[in-house]
């Protein structure tokens, strides 16, 4: 397979470059006759995909990229060819393309919206699931757990009206909300979308469970200002060390992933000292790029070293989050608690510039020290508990956090949370199929991916 021109670009402060061997001139073959600039871009998108895509051999020669509106539609169309042994349907749900200016903002954590994310706690009960502190919603004082009673005067806040909610929460520049706060009082706020820097660390604190000190970290994305994130990691784990934590709870319930490099950093803080120098993960590309395959080793950071770790997860926990969990499994007693198994994305990509787009064809798979991967159906739970959407971050009566703390103290997850109802399929907020479907729609705007932007020169 031919290897084409140099891939080089700047992503935030990290440079990714790939210089590939060429069998001939390396110039894409353009069909004879006049070809529009848009079609040239589409041809190039397909050319790179047939070279880099993990399942490139399954792309038929008849596939015509010019039949699609833009590079993102081409990426979506290629997903159907991701047949994986052991799975009856295509496994790729992620290959995509972004305009370069948009991706530069997303990847560096620069957002332009209300900074408000919502989920259904039950049908007819829409809650604030998270708020970005520097966003318009954060500045207005909105907190996780507040109930949304109306949006632009519309009180039909049900799963059947999810399209309306998505439009006015995520795609609008001005929206009026009526909230019910935790104390039962009502506050009416009109939000205007603004530009702000996201902060993926929502909370870090230390609890006491019985005789044990428990470090708790709520981490919402592996994208963003990596210099600030790394500084925060150092501060947090220094604090955990000073307070002599012997247990860790890492809350990834809405973390859709991001940079492999940030995963590496956090994994090195979390892994026990005795894993230092041992295999963190294996990364495998398609057979055109087998010389890119590599094995990463742990390089322990900080002095926190515990034998067990609890992750709070959900179906929104994806990609780099799952990579972190999987990489730690051979070295720690890893326990997963939350409303649902994780999302299921054991593969990744890197941005490839084509015109004014970046394309992201899935290009590599990852496994841990024991060769474990392929978790396209998600990582299973040790204990299913409700997502306590009616409580703010860090509230020790929030169902998922309370269950992990209870296990640390007593060795059992059993805990009774006021207001929670346990049914055959789980707890309030995720036992109804309508709620599951509604939250899936509300979660669609969130990024899910494992992005590797390391230098590669060949």
C-alpha positions as CSV (number, residue, x, y, z in Angstrom):
1,X,0.0,0.0,0.0
2,X,1.3,3.4,-1.0
3,X,2.2,5.9,1.7
4,X,1.4,9.4,0.8
5,X,2.7,12.9,1.7
6,X,3.8,14.3,5.0
7,X,1.1,14.8,7.7
8,X,2.0,17.8,9.8
9,X,0.0,20.1,11.8
10,X,-0.2,22.0,15.1
11,X,-2.9,20.9,17.6
12,X,-3.0,23.4,20.6
13,X,0.7,23.3,21.8
14,X,1.4,19.8,20.6
15,X,2.9,19.1,17.2
16,X,2.0,15.9,15.4
17,X,3.9,15.1,12.3
18,X,4.1,11.9,10.2
19,X,6.4,11.5,7.3
20,X,5.6,8.3,5.4
21,X,7.6,6.2,3.0
22,X,6.6,6.5,-0.7
23,X,6.5,3.8,-3.2
24,X,6.2,6.3,-6.0
25,X,5.6,10.1,-6.3
26,X,3.1,10.0,-3.5
27,X,0.8,12.4,-5.4
28,X,-2.9,11.3,-5.3
29,X,-4.2,10.2,-8.7
30,X,-6.9,12.7,-9.8
31,X,-9.5,11.4,-12.3
32,X,-9.2,12.9,-15.7
33,X,-11.3,16.0,-16.6
34,X,-12.3,19.0,-14.6
35,X,-12.5,18.3,-10.8
36,X,-13.9,20.8,-8.4
37,X,-12.0,21.8,-5.3
38,X,-14.6,20.2,-3.1
39,X,-14.3,16.9,-5.0
40,X,-10.5,17.0,-4.7
41,X,-10.9,17.2,-1.0
42,X,-13.3,14.3,-1.0
43,X,-11.0,12.2,-3.1
44,X,-8.1,13.0,-0.7
45,X,-10.3,12.0,2.3
46,X,-10.9,8.6,0.8
47,X,-7.3,8.2,-0.2
48,X,-6.1,8.7,3.4
49,X,-8.9,6.5,4.7
50,X,-7.9,3.7,2.5
51,X,-4.4,4.0,3.9
52,X,-5.0,4.7,7.6
53,X,-8.4,3.2,8.5
54,X,-8.1,0.3,10.8
55,X,-10.5,-1.7,8.6
56,X,-9.3,-0.3,5.3
57,X,-9.3,-3.6,3.5
58,X,-13.1,-3.7,3.9
59,X,-13.7,-0.5,2.0
60,X,-15.0,-1.5,-1.4
61,X,-13.4,-0.2,-4.6
62,X,-16.8,1.0,-5.7
63,X,-17.1,3.5,-2.7
64,X,-17.4,7.0,-4.2
65,X,-16.6,9.8,-1.8
66,X,-18.1,12.4,-4.2
67,X,-21.5,11.1,-3.4
68,X,-21.3,12.6,0.1
69,X,-21.8,16.2,1.1
70,X,-18.6,16.8,3.0
71,X,-15.7,15.0,4.7
72,X,-17.7,14.3,7.9
73,X,-20.4,12.5,5.9
74,X,-17.7,10.4,4.2
75,X,-16.3,9.4,7.6
76,X,-19.8,8.4,8.7
77,X,-20.4,6.4,5.6
78,X,-17.1,4.5,6.0
79,X,-18.1,3.3,9.5
80,X,-20.3,0.5,7.9
81,X,-17.1,-1.3,6.8
82,X,-15.8,-1.8,10.3
83,X,-16.5,-5.5,10.6
84,X,-14.8,-7.1,13.6
85,X,-14.6,-10.8,14.4
86,X,-17.1,-11.7,17.1
87,X,-19.5,-8.9,16.3
88,X,-22.5,-9.1,14.0
89,X,-22.7,-5.4,13.2
90,X,-20.0,-2.7,12.4
91,X,-18.2,-1.6,15.5
92,X,-17.1,1.9,14.3
93,X,-19.4,4.6,15.6
94,X,-16.8,7.4,15.8
95,X,-14.8,8.2,12.6
96,X,-15.6,11.8,11.9
97,X,-14.3,15.1,10.4
98,X,-14.3,18.6,11.8
99,X,-13.4,22.0,10.3
100,X,-9.9,22.8,11.6
101,X,-11.0,26.0,13.4
102,X,-13.7,24.1,15.2
103,X,-11.4,21.2,16.2
104,X,-8.8,23.6,17.5
105,X,-11.4,25.0,19.9
106,X,-12.8,21.6,21.0
107,X,-9.4,20.0,21.5
108,X,-8.1,22.9,23.6
109,X,-11.2,23.1,25.7
110,X,-12.5,26.4,24.3
111,X,-16.3,26.3,24.3
112,X,-19.0,28.6,22.9
113,X,-22.3,27.8,24.6
114,X,-24.1,28.1,27.9
115,X,-21.8,25.6,29.7
116,X,-24.8,23.7,30.8
117,X,-25.4,19.9,30.4
118,X,-28.6,18.1,31.2
119,X,-30.0,14.6,31.7
120,X,-33.3,13.1,32.7
121,X,-33.4,11.8,36.2
122,X,-36.8,10.3,35.3
123,X,-39.3,11.0,32.5
124,X,-40.5,14.5,33.1
125,X,-37.7,15.3,35.5
126,X,-34.8,17.0,33.7
127,X,-31.8,17.8,35.8
128,X,-28.6,19.8,35.4
129,X,-26.0,17.1,35.2
130,X,-22.9,19.4,35.0
131,X,-21.9,23.1,34.7
132,X,-18.7,24.6,33.5
133,X,-17.5,27.0,36.2
134,X,-16.3,29.7,33.8
135,X,-19.3,29.5,31.5
136,X,-22.4,31.7,31.5
137,X,-24.2,29.0,33.5
138,X,-21.4,28.7,36.0
139,X,-21.2,32.4,36.5
140,X,-25.0,32.5,37.0
141,X,-24.5,30.1,39.9
142,X,-26.4,27.1,38.4
143,X,-25.5,23.9,40.1
144,X,-25.7,20.2,39.3
145,X,-28.9,18.7,40.6
146,X,-31.2,21.6,39.9
147,X,-34.4,20.6,38.2
148,X,-35.4,22.4,35.0
149,X,-39.1,23.2,35.1
150,X,-39.4,25.1,31.8
151,X,-37.4,26.1,28.8
152,X,-38.4,29.3,27.0
153,X,-41.8,29.0,28.7
154,X,-42.3,25.4,27.5
155,X,-43.2,23.1,30.4
156,X,-43.2,19.9,28.3
157,X,-39.9,18.8,29.8
158,X,-40.3,15.1,28.8
159,X,-38.3,12.6,26.8
160,X,-40.7,12.9,24.0
161,X,-39.6,16.6,23.6
162,X,-35.8,15.8,23.6
163,X,-35.3,17.5,20.2
164,X,-36.6,20.7,21.6
165,X,-34.4,20.4,24.7
166,X,-31.3,19.7,22.6
167,X,-32.0,22.7,20.3
168,X,-32.5,25.2,23.2
169,X,-29.8,23.9,25.6
170,X,-27.0,23.1,23.1
171,X,-27.7,24.9,19.9
172,X,-29.2,28.2,20.9
173,X,-27.5,31.5,21.7
174,X,-30.2,32.7,24.1
175,X,-32.6,30.6,26.2
176,X,-34.8,31.3,29.3
177,X,-34.9,28.7,32.0
178,X,-36.9,28.1,35.1
179,X,-35.0,26.1,37.7
180,X,-36.1,24.4,40.9
181,X,-33.1,24.5,43.4
182,X,-32.2,21.9,45.9
183,X,-34.1,23.7,48.7
184,X,-37.3,23.8,46.6
185,X,-37.1,27.4,45.6
186,X,-37.5,28.6,42.0
187,X,-35.1,30.8,40.0
188,X,-35.7,32.1,36.5
189,X,-32.6,32.8,34.4
190,X,-32.0,33.8,30.8
191,X,-28.6,32.6,29.5
192,X,-26.6,34.0,26.6
193,X,-24.0,31.7,25.0
194,X,-20.4,32.8,25.6
195,X,-16.9,31.8,24.9
196,X,-14.9,30.3,27.9
197,X,-12.2,27.9,28.8
198,X,-13.4,24.5,30.1
199,X,-12.0,23.1,33.3
200,X,-12.2,19.2,33.2
201,X,-11.6,18.9,36.9
202,X,-15.0,19.5,38.5
203,X,-14.0,18.5,42.1
204,X,-11.2,17.0,44.2
205,X,-11.6,16.4,47.9
206,X,-10.8,13.9,50.7
207,X,-13.4,12.0,52.7
208,X,-13.2,9.8,55.8
209,X,-14.9,6.4,55.5
210,X,-14.6,4.6,58.8
211,X,-10.9,4.8,59.6
212,X,-9.8,5.4,56.0
213,X,-9.0,8.5,54.1
214,X,-10.5,8.5,50.6
215,X,-9.3,10.7,47.7
216,X,-12.1,11.7,45.3
217,X,-11.6,13.2,41.9
218,X,-14.3,14.2,39.4
219,X,-12.6,14.4,36.0
220,X,-14.8,15.3,33.0
221,X,-12.5,15.3,29.9
222,X,-9.0,14.3,28.7
223,X,-9.0,17.4,26.3
224,X,-8.3,21.0,27.2
225,X,-5.5,23.1,28.5
226,X,-3.0,20.3,29.2
227,X,-0.5,22.5,31.1
228,X,-3.2,23.5,33.5
229,X,-4.5,19.9,33.9
230,X,-1.0,18.6,34.6
231,X,-0.5,21.3,37.2
232,X,-3.8,20.4,38.8
233,X,-2.9,16.7,38.8
234,X,0.3,17.5,40.7
235,X,-1.6,19.7,43.2
236,X,-4.3,17.1,43.8
237,X,-2.1,14.1,44.3
238,X,0.3,16.1,46.5
239,X,-2.8,16.8,48.7
240,X,-3.9,13.2,48.6
241,X,-0.4,12.2,49.7
242,X,-0.3,14.8,52.5
243,X,-3.6,13.6,53.8
244,X,-2.5,10.0,53.6
245,X,-5.3,8.7,51.4
246,X,-5.5,4.9,51.3
247,X,-8.4,4.6,48.9
248,X,-9.2,6.4,45.6
249,X,-12.5,7.1,43.8
250,X,-12.2,8.6,40.3
251,X,-15.5,9.9,38.9
252,X,-15.5,9.5,35.1
253,X,-19.3,9.2,34.6
254,X,-19.5,11.8,31.8
255,X,-16.0,11.7,30.6
256,X,-16.0,11.0,26.8
257,X,-12.2,10.8,26.5
258,X,-9.6,12.9,24.7
259,X,-5.8,12.9,24.5
260,X,-3.8,9.6,25.1
261,X,-1.1,11.8,26.6
262,X,-3.4,13.0,29.4
263,X,-4.5,9.4,30.0
264,X,-0.8,8.5,30.4
265,X,-0.2,11.3,32.9
266,X,-3.2,10.4,35.1
267,X,-2.5,6.6,34.9
268,X,1.0,7.3,36.2
269,X,-0.4,9.1,39.2
270,X,-3.0,6.4,39.9
271,X,-0.9,3.2,39.4
272,X,0.8,1.6,42.4
273,X,4.5,2.1,42.8
274,X,5.3,-1.6,42.1
275,X,4.0,-1.1,38.5
276,X,6.7,1.4,37.6
277,X,8.6,0.4,34.4
278,X,6.0,-2.3,33.5
279,X,3.7,-2.3,30.5
280,X,0.9,0.3,30.4
281,X,-0.5,-0.5,27.0
282,X,0.0,-1.8,23.5
283,X,-1.0,0.2,20.5
284,X,-1.6,-1.5,17.2
285,X,-2.2,0.2,13.8
286,X,-3.2,-1.6,10.5
287,X,-0.7,-3.6,8.6
288,X,0.3,-0.6,6.5
289,X,1.7,1.0,9.6
290,X,2.8,-2.0,11.7
291,X,6.1,0.0,12.3
292,X,4.0,2.4,14.3
293,X,2.9,-0.3,16.7
294,X,4.4,0.4,20.2
295,X,4.3,-0.5,23.8
296,X,4.1,2.2,26.5
297,X,5.5,1.7,30.0
298,X,4.4,3.1,33.3
299,X,6.5,5.9,34.8
300,X,5.1,6.4,38.3
301,X,4.3,9.9,39.4
302,X,3.7,11.1,43.0
303,X,3.7,9.0,46.1
304,X,0.0,7.9,46.3
305,X,0.1,4.1,45.9
306,X,-3.0,2.1,46.7
307,X,-3.9,-1.4,45.8
308,X,-7.6,-0.7,44.9
309,X,-9.4,2.0,42.9
310,X,-13.1,2.7,42.4
311,X,-14.3,4.3,39.1
312,X,-17.8,5.8,38.9
313,X,-18.9,5.3,35.3
314,X,-21.9,5.3,33.0
315,X,-22.6,4.8,29.3
316,X,-21.1,8.3,28.8
317,X,-17.7,7.0,30.0
318,X,-15.8,6.5,26.8
319,X,-12.6,6.1,25.0
320,X,-9.6,7.5,26.9
321,X,-11.6,7.0,30.1
322,X,-12.0,3.3,29.2
323,X,-8.4,3.2,28.2
324,X,-7.3,4.4,31.7
325,X,-9.5,1.8,33.4
326,X,-8.3,-1.0,31.2
327,X,-4.6,-0.1,31.6
328,X,-4.8,-0.2,35.4
329,X,-6.6,-3.5,35.6
330,X,-3.5,-5.7,35.6
331,X,-2.0,-3.8,38.5
332,X,-5.0,-2.9,40.8
333,X,-8.2,-4.1,42.1
334,X,-10.4,-2.0,39.8
335,X,-14.1,-1.7,40.7
336,X,-16.7,0.0,38.5
337,X,-19.8,1.6,40.0
338,X,-22.6,3.5,38.3
339,X,-25.8,3.4,36.4
340,X,-24.6,1.5,33.3
341,X,-21.6,-0.2,31.7
342,X,-19.2,2.1,29.9
343,X,-19.6,3.2,26.3
344,X,-17.3,0.7,24.5
345,X,-14.5,2.4,22.4
346,X,-11.2,0.5,22.5
347,X,-9.9,2.3,19.4
348,X,-8.5,5.7,18.6
349,X,-7.5,8.1,15.9
350,X,-5.5,11.2,15.2
351,X,-6.4,14.3,13.2
352,X,-5.3,14.4,9.5
353,X,-5.5,17.7,7.7
354,X,-7.3,17.7,4.4
355,X,-8.1,21.2,3.0
356,X,-9.6,23.2,5.9
357,X,-10.8,20.0,7.6
358,X,-9.3,17.4,9.9
359,X,-10.4,13.9,9.3
360,X,-10.4,11.3,12.0
361,X,-10.6,7.7,10.6
362,X,-10.2,5.1,13.4
363,X,-6.6,4.1,13.0
364,X,-5.4,2.1,16.1
365,X,-6.6,-0.3,18.8
366,X,-5.3,-0.5,22.3
367,X,-4.8,-3.4,24.8
368,X,-3.4,-3.6,28.3
369,X,-0.5,-5.6,29.7
370,X,-2.5,-8.8,29.5
371,X,-3.7,-8.2,25.9
372,X,-7.2,-7.3,27.1
373,X,-9.1,-4.9,24.8
374,X,-11.9,-5.2,22.2
375,X,-14.5,-4.0,24.7
376,X,-16.8,-2.6,22.0
377,X,-19.7,-3.5,24.3
378,X,-18.3,-1.5,27.2
379,X,-16.6,-2.4,30.4
380,X,-19.0,-4.1,32.8
381,X,-20.1,-2.9,36.2
382,X,-19.2,-4.4,39.6
383,X,-22.3,-2.6,41.1
384,X,-25.2,-0.9,39.3
385,X,-26.4,2.1,41.2
386,X,-28.4,5.2,40.1
387,X,-26.8,8.3,38.8
388,X,-27.6,10.7,41.6
389,X,-28.7,13.6,39.3
390,X,-30.6,15.1,42.1
391,X,-27.5,15.9,44.1
392,X,-24.5,18.2,43.6
393,X,-21.0,16.9,43.0
394,X,-19.4,15.7,46.2
395,X,-22.6,15.2,48.2
396,X,-21.9,12.0,50.2
397,X,-25.6,11.0,49.9
398,X,-25.4,11.0,46.0
399,X,-26.1,7.4,45.2
400,X,-23.0,6.5,43.2
401,X,-20.5,8.2,45.5
402,X,-22.4,6.9,48.6
403,X,-22.2,3.3,47.3
404,X,-18.4,3.5,46.7
405,X,-17.8,5.1,50.2
406,X,-20.1,2.4,51.8
407,X,-18.0,-0.4,50.2
408,X,-14.8,1.2,51.4
409,X,-16.2,1.4,55.0
410,X,-18.0,-1.9,55.2
411,X,-17.1,-4.1,52.3
412,X,-20.7,-3.9,51.0
413,X,-22.3,-1.6,48.4
414,X,-25.7,-1.7,50.2
415,X,-26.9,1.8,50.9
416,X,-30.3,3.3,51.2
417,X,-30.6,6.8,49.6
418,X,-33.6,8.9,50.5
419,X,-35.8,9.3,47.5
420,X,-34.3,6.6,45.4
421,X,-36.4,3.7,44.1
422,X,-34.8,0.4,43.2
423,X,-36.5,-1.6,40.5
424,X,-35.7,-4.9,38.7
425,X,-33.7,-3.0,36.0
426,X,-32.0,-0.6,38.3
427,X,-32.7,2.7,40.0
428,X,-34.8,5.8,39.2
429,X,-33.5,7.6,36.2
430,X,-32.4,4.7,34.1
431,X,-34.8,1.9,34.4
432,X,-37.2,3.4,31.9
433,X,-36.3,2.8,28.2
434,X,-37.7,6.3,27.4
435,X,-35.2,7.8,29.9
436,X,-32.3,5.8,28.4
437,X,-33.2,6.9,24.9
438,X,-33.7,10.5,26.0
439,X,-30.4,10.7,27.7
440,X,-28.7,9.1,24.7
441,X,-30.0,12.0,22.6
442,X,-28.9,14.6,25.2
443,X,-25.4,13.0,25.3
444,X,-24.9,13.1,21.5
445,X,-23.2,16.5,21.4
446,X,-20.5,15.3,23.8
447,X,-17.1,14.4,22.3
448,X,-16.1,10.7,22.5
449,X,-12.7,9.8,21.4
450,X,-9.1,8.7,22.0
451,X,-6.8,11.1,20.3
452,X,-3.1,10.5,19.9
453,X,-1.1,13.6,18.9
454,X,2.4,12.4,19.6
455,X,5.3,13.2,17.1
456,X,6.0,10.5,14.6
457,X,8.8,10.9,12.1
458,X,9.4,8.1,9.5
